Amino acid sequence: MSSHTILEKYQKTFSKNTELAQQANHIFPDGVTHDNRHTEPFPIYINRAQGSKKWTVDEIEVIDYWSGHGALLLGHSPPEIVEAVTQQMPHGTHYGACHALEVEWGSLVKDLIPSVERIRFVNSGTEATLMAIRLARMYTGKNKFLKFAGHFHGWHDSVILGVYPPFEMPVPGIPESIIDTTVICPPNEIDAVEKYLKSDPDIACIILEPTGGAFGTIPTHGEFLRQLRQITQDYGVVLIFDEVISGFRVSPGGAQEYYNITPDLTTLAKILAGGLPGGAVAGSEDLLNFISIKAEKSNPRGKKMPHPGTFNANPLSAAAGIAMLKRVKTGIPHEKVNRSAKMLREGLVDVIDQHELDWAVYGEFSGVKFLIGHGVDGLRAADFDPYKCDYRQLKGGSNALLTMNLRCGMLLNGIDIAGNGGMTMAAHTDEDVQQTIAAFDQTIGWMKADGLLD
């Protein structure tokens, strides 16, 4: 690399992206359409993607670990998904009616997810968690719900609270009356959960990501999930597993199959629709039937829950979802993504320890998580245990300047991974993983040359 710093080299290499970023800044707040895509000094713009790779508007090839924000298990544009959507397109993109594809799609979900007796399709994970919480309130006749700090369940008013540090701060634009119905509990503390349930009889449900906040950035173990299942049964509280990311990714039946724990409701999205928009709420017949017109007769607390939705079970999403879930059913993609992620994590940890940095790389399943600066003297990355680390540091505790330079340096080395980590896809090869480890090593060397690291 020349004498230019990482950021100077980034601006020169991705110069065509600068032009688009300047246009976007006049159209979108911060120039982006998703908070996580905001990148300093500017984001890259992608023209096309295939397998494990993406190509920028400059025709620069990068190995992708964003994985469509977790929606892609097989990789970009897998042939069976492309064929399914291409075949469906001439037959119609929106019927405004029931169709056979939705029945097949729903049947596959029932076959794969252990707890599913009934299912209702929606359009996103945010819609799914909104519906699940409302169903729990109708079922129990209670008003509040409990969530864990750092766990993400979409961005509607109730669940966006406590997602980002500082976790105790209110989110602008949300009325106090809504805030008062959300109970935010420290993650992985079963005694704190019981204290809330014992002192407040108005809690209708508990919702959590069963693999931990932000797909394991703040990890959760199986023992806590088992304790949570028991305590919710003891107190008559609905247990909701938010498997928007973990569903069909951790195993064919999601985290609940892996841990052998049955929640009352499950929220799904991302992989469910094969990389297209789509979500669902699934679970026990007793709970899902509050959407049914039969609920007007059987529900002592009121009428059915209204549920429209223009694009519910859209035929294109259904076609993609069916093709995706048929591959999921084999279990083969999961073996591949978990193996690749483990290899990648181990390789990155070795690089960190060779450079003697106070960084950490951790994760489970297909997740790869970064903590850039844990601040513990003499702690090797190989010995880092996220369960012994304060959750406030795991999510939001990385050094912002170093994270920005790491991201830009990795892009210059042909790797597109977020500053807090990423996920593997079945399309990732061993060569991709080795190239990523080498890029990480090279980027750290550049950061040292720029005086960012000792």
SULWO-V299259 format. One record per residue. N is the residue number from 1. RES is the residue in three letters. SS is DSSP state (2 for helix, 1 for strand, 0 for the rest). OMEGA is omega in whole degrees, 0 to 359 (none if undefined). BURIAL is b if it has 16 or more other ideal C-beta (glycine too) atoms within 10 Angstrom, else e. Layout:
N	RES	SS	OMEGA	BURIAL
N	RES	SS	OMEGA	BURIAL
This chain:
1	MET	0	180	e
2	SER	0	181	e
3	SER	0	178	e
4	HIS	0	176	e
5	THR	0	178	b
6	ILE	2	184	b
7	LEU	2	177	b
8	GLU	2	178	e
9	LYS	2	179	b
10	TYR	2	182	b
11	GLN	2	180	b
12	LYS	2	184	e
13	THR	2	183	b
14	PHE	0	187	b
15	SER	2	180	e
16	LYS	2	178	e
17	ASN	2	179	b
18	THR	2	181	e
19	GLU	2	178	e
20	LEU	2	180	b
21	ALA	2	179	b
22	GLN	2	176	e
23	GLN	2	182	e
24	ALA	2	180	b
25	ASN	0	177	e
26	HIS	0	182	e
27	ILE	0	186	e
28	PHE	0	170	e
29	PRO	2	184	e
30	ASP	2	177	e
31	GLY	2	184	b
32	VAL	0	179	b
33	THR	0	177	e
34	HIS	0	183	e
35	ASP	2	186	e
36	ASN	2	178	e
37	ARG	2	177	e
38	HIS	0	183	e
39	THR	0	173	b
40	GLU	0	3	e
41	PRO	0	175	e
42	PHE	0	180	b
43	PRO	0	170	b
44	ILE	0	179	b
45	TYR	0	186	b
46	ILE	1	177	b
47	ASN	1	185	e
48	ARG	1	181	e
49	ALA	1	179	b
50	GLN	1	179	e
51	GLY	1	180	b
52	SER	0	189	b
53	LYS	1	170	b
54	LYS	1	178	b
55	TRP	1	182	e
56	THR	1	177	b
57	VAL	0	175	b
58	ASP	0	185	e
59	GLU	0	174	e
60	ILE	0	182	b
61	GLU	1	176	e
62	VAL	1	173	b
63	ILE	1	190	b
64	ASP	1	173	b
65	TYR	0	173	b
66	TRP	0	177	b
67	SER	2	179	b
68	GLY	2	185	b
69	HIS	2	179	b
70	GLY	2	183	b
71	ALA	0	185	b
72	LEU	0	176	b
73	LEU	0	184	b
74	LEU	0	187	b
75	GLY	0	181	b
76	HIS	1	174	b
77	SER	0	177	e
78	PRO	0	188	b
79	PRO	2	183	e
80	GLU	2	177	e
81	ILE	2	179	b
82	VAL	2	181	e
83	GLU	2	182	e
84	ALA	2	181	b
85	VAL	2	180	b
86	THR	2	179	e
87	GLN	2	182	e
88	GLN	2	188	b
89	MET	2	180	e
90	PRO	0	181	e
91	HIS	0	178	e
92	GLY	0	180	e
93	THR	0	181	e
94	HIS	0	182	e
95	TYR	0	189	e
96	GLY	0	185	e
97	ALA	0	173	e
98	CYS	0	179	e
99	HIS	0	185	b
100	ALA	2	182	e
101	LEU	2	181	b
102	GLU	2	178	b
103	VAL	2	179	e
104	GLU	2	179	e
105	TRP	2	179	b
106	GLY	2	179	b
107	SER	2	178	e
108	LEU	2	178	b
109	VAL	2	178	b
110	LYS	2	181	e
111	ASP	2	188	e
112	LEU	2	186	b
113	ILE	0	189	b
114	PRO	0	188	e
115	SER	0	192	b
116	VAL	0	170	b
117	GLU	0	177	e
118	ARG	1	182	b
119	ILE	1	172	b
120	ARG	1	180	b
121	PHE	1	174	b
122	VAL	1	187	b
123	ASN	0	182	b
124	SER	0	175	b
125	GLY	2	178	b
126	THR	2	178	b
127	GLU	2	182	b
128	ALA	2	180	b
129	THR	2	176	b
130	LEU	2	180	b
131	MET	2	183	b
132	ALA	2	180	b
133	ILE	2	179	b
134	ARG	2	177	b
135	LEU	2	179	b
136	ALA	2	178	b
137	ARG	2	179	b
138	MET	2	184	b
139	TYR	2	184	b
140	THR	2	186	b
141	GLY	0	179	e
142	LYS	0	189	b
143	ASN	0	188	e
144	LYS	1	171	b
145	PHE	1	182	b
146	LEU	1	174	b
147	LYS	1	183	b
148	PHE	1	180	b
149	ALA	0	178	b
150	GLY	0	178	b
151	HIS	0	184	b
152	PHE	0	181	b
153	HIS	0	183	b
154	GLY	0	188	b
155	TRP	0	175	e
156	HIS	0	195	e
157	ASP	0	188	b
158	SER	0	191	b
159	VAL	0	182	b
160	ILE	0	178	b
161	LEU	0	176	b
162	GLY	0	182	b
163	VAL	0	187	b
164	TYR	0	177	e
165	PRO	0	352	b
166	PRO	0	192	e
167	PHE	0	183	b
168	GLU	0	185	e
169	MET	0	176	e
170	PRO	0	178	e
171	VAL	0	181	e
172	PRO	0	177	e
173	GLY	0	180	e
174	ILE	0	183	e
175	PRO	0	178	e
176	GLU	2	182	e
177	SER	2	176	e
178	ILE	2	180	e
179	ILE	2	183	e
180	ASP	0	180	e
181	THR	0	181	b
182	THR	1	178	b
183	VAL	1	182	b
184	ILE	1	186	b
185	CYS	1	173	b
186	PRO	0	182	b
187	PRO	0	172	b
188	ASN	0	180	b
189	GLU	0	185	e
190	ILE	2	178	e
191	ASP	2	178	e
192	ALA	2	178	e
193	VAL	2	182	b
194	GLU	2	178	e
195	LYS	2	179	e
196	TYR	2	182	b
197	LEU	2	181	b
198	LYS	2	185	e
199	SER	2	184	e
200	ASP	0	182	e
201	PRO	0	183	e
202	ASP	0	179	e
203	ILE	1	184	b
204	ALA	1	187	b
205	CYS	1	171	b
206	ILE	1	178	b
207	ILE	1	177	b
208	LEU	1	167	b
209	GLU	0	186	b
210	PRO	0	174	b
211	THR	0	179	b
212	GLY	1	184	b
213	GLY	2	180	b
214	ALA	2	180	b
215	PHE	2	171	b
216	GLY	2	172	b
217	THR	0	168	b
218	ILE	1	191	b
219	PRO	1	176	b
220	THR	0	182	b
221	HIS	0	184	e
222	GLY	2	181	e
223	GLU	2	177	e
224	PHE	2	179	b
225	LEU	2	178	b
226	ARG	2	177	e
227	GLN	2	181	e
228	LEU	2	178	b
229	ARG	2	181	b
230	GLN	2	185	e
231	ILE	2	177	b
232	THR	2	175	b
233	GLN	2	180	e
234	ASP	2	185	e
235	TYR	2	179	e
236	GLY	0	182	e
237	VAL	0	181	b
238	VAL	1	177	b
239	LEU	1	181	b
240	ILE	1	171	b
241	PHE	1	174	b
242	ASP	1	181	b
243	GLU	0	178	b
244	VAL	0	177	b
245	ILE	0	187	b
246	SER	0	180	b
247	GLY	0	181	b
248	PHE	0	179	b
249	ARG	0	180	b
250	VAL	0	177	b
251	SER	0	178	b
252	PRO	0	179	b
253	GLY	0	177	b
254	GLY	2	181	b
255	ALA	2	181	b
256	GLN	2	175	b
257	GLU	2	181	b
258	TYR	2	182	b
259	TYR	2	180	b
260	ASN	0	178	e
261	ILE	0	184	b
262	THR	0	175	b
263	PRO	0	177	b
264	ASP	0	179	b
265	LEU	1	177	b
266	THR	1	174	b
267	THR	1	185	b
268	LEU	1	173	b
269	ALA	0	175	b
270	LYS	2	184	b
271	ILE	2	179	b
272	LEU	2	186	b
273	ALA	2	173	b
274	GLY	0	180	b
275	GLY	0	174	b
276	LEU	0	177	b
277	PRO	0	177	b
278	GLY	0	179	b
279	GLY	1	180	b
280	ALA	1	166	b
281	VAL	1	183	b
282	ALA	1	179	b
283	GLY	1	186	b
284	SER	0	179	b
285	GLU	2	181	e
286	ASP	2	181	e
287	LEU	2	183	b
288	LEU	2	181	b
289	ASN	2	172	b
290	PHE	2	173	b
291	ILE	2	184	b
292	SER	0	175	b
293	ILE	0	177	e
294	LYS	0	181	e
295	ALA	2	180	b
296	GLU	2	179	e
297	LYS	2	188	e
298	SER	2	184	e
299	ASN	0	181	b
300	PRO	0	184	e
301	ARG	0	178	e
302	GLY	0	183	e
303	LYS	0	180	e
304	LYS	0	173	b
305	MET	0	177	b
306	PRO	0	176	e
307	HIS	0	168	b
308	PRO	0	180	e
309	GLY	0	188	e
310	THR	0	187	e
311	PHE	0	177	b
312	ASN	0	179	b
313	ALA	0	177	b
314	ASN	0	185	b
315	PRO	2	179	b
316	LEU	2	178	b
317	SER	2	179	b
318	ALA	2	180	b
319	ALA	2	178	b
320	ALA	2	181	b
321	GLY	2	179	b
322	ILE	2	180	b
323	ALA	2	180	b
324	MET	2	185	b
325	LEU	2	174	b
326	LYS	2	175	e
327	ARG	2	178	b
328	VAL	2	185	b
329	LYS	0	181	e
330	THR	0	183	e
331	GLY	0	184	e
332	ILE	2	180	e
333	PRO	2	184	b
334	HIS	2	176	b
335	GLU	2	183	e
336	LYS	2	185	b
337	VAL	2	180	b
338	ASN	2	178	b
339	ARG	2	180	e
340	SER	2	181	b
341	ALA	2	179	b
342	LYS	2	178	b
343	MET	2	181	b
344	LEU	2	179	b
345	ARG	2	182	b
346	GLU	2	179	e
347	GLY	2	179	b
348	LEU	2	177	b
349	VAL	2	178	b
350	ASP	2	179	b
351	VAL	2	180	b
352	ILE	2	182	b
353	ASP	2	175	e
354	GLN	2	180	e
355	HIS	2	177	b
356	GLU	0	180	e
357	LEU	0	175	b
358	ASP	0	176	b
359	TRP	1	176	b
360	ALA	1	170	b
361	VAL	1	183	b
362	TYR	1	179	b
363	GLY	0	177	b
364	GLU	0	178	b
365	PHE	0	181	b
366	SER	0	183	b
367	GLY	1	175	b
368	VAL	1	186	b
369	LYS	1	178	b
370	PHE	1	165	b
371	LEU	1	186	b
372	ILE	1	180	b
373	GLY	0	178	b
374	HIS	0	172	b
375	GLY	0	180	e
376	VAL	0	182	e
377	ASP	0	173	e
378	GLY	0	180	e
379	LEU	0	178	e
380	ARG	0	178	e
381	ALA	2	180	b
382	ALA	2	182	e
383	ASP	2	183	e
384	PHE	0	178	b
385	ASP	0	183	e
386	PRO	2	180	b
387	TYR	2	178	e
388	LYS	2	183	e
389	CYS	0	178	b
390	ASP	0	182	e
391	TYR	2	179	b
392	ARG	2	177	b
393	GLN	2	181	b
394	LEU	2	180	b
395	LYS	0	178	b
396	GLY	0	184	e
397	GLY	0	180	b
398	SER	0	177	b
399	ASN	0	187	b
400	ALA	2	181	e
401	LEU	2	179	e
402	LEU	2	180	b
403	THR	2	179	b
404	MET	2	180	b
405	ASN	2	177	b
406	LEU	2	180	b
407	ARG	2	181	b
408	CYS	2	179	b
409	GLY	2	178	b
410	MET	2	177	b
411	LEU	2	177	b
412	LEU	2	178	b
413	ASN	0	174	b
414	GLY	0	181	b
415	ILE	1	177	b
416	ASP	1	178	b
417	ILE	0	183	b
418	ALA	1	181	b
419	GLY	0	178	b
420	ASN	0	177	b
421	GLY	1	183	b
422	GLY	1	181	b
423	MET	1	176	b
424	THR	0	176	b
425	MET	0	180	b
426	ALA	0	179	b
427	ALA	0	180	b
428	HIS	0	178	b
429	THR	0	175	e
430	ASP	2	178	e
431	GLU	2	176	e
432	ASP	2	181	b
433	VAL	2	181	b
434	GLN	2	177	e
435	GLN	2	179	e
436	THR	2	178	b
437	ILE	2	178	b
438	ALA	2	178	e
439	ALA	2	178	b
440	PHE	2	178	b
441	ASP	2	180	b
442	GLN	2	181	b
443	THR	2	177	b
444	ILE	2	177	b
445	GLY	2	177	e
446	TRP	2	180	b
447	MET	2	175	b
448	LYS	2	180	e
449	ALA	2	179	e
450	ASP	0	179	b
451	GLY	0	180	e
452	LEU	0	181	b
453	LEU	0	177	b
454	ASP	0	none	e
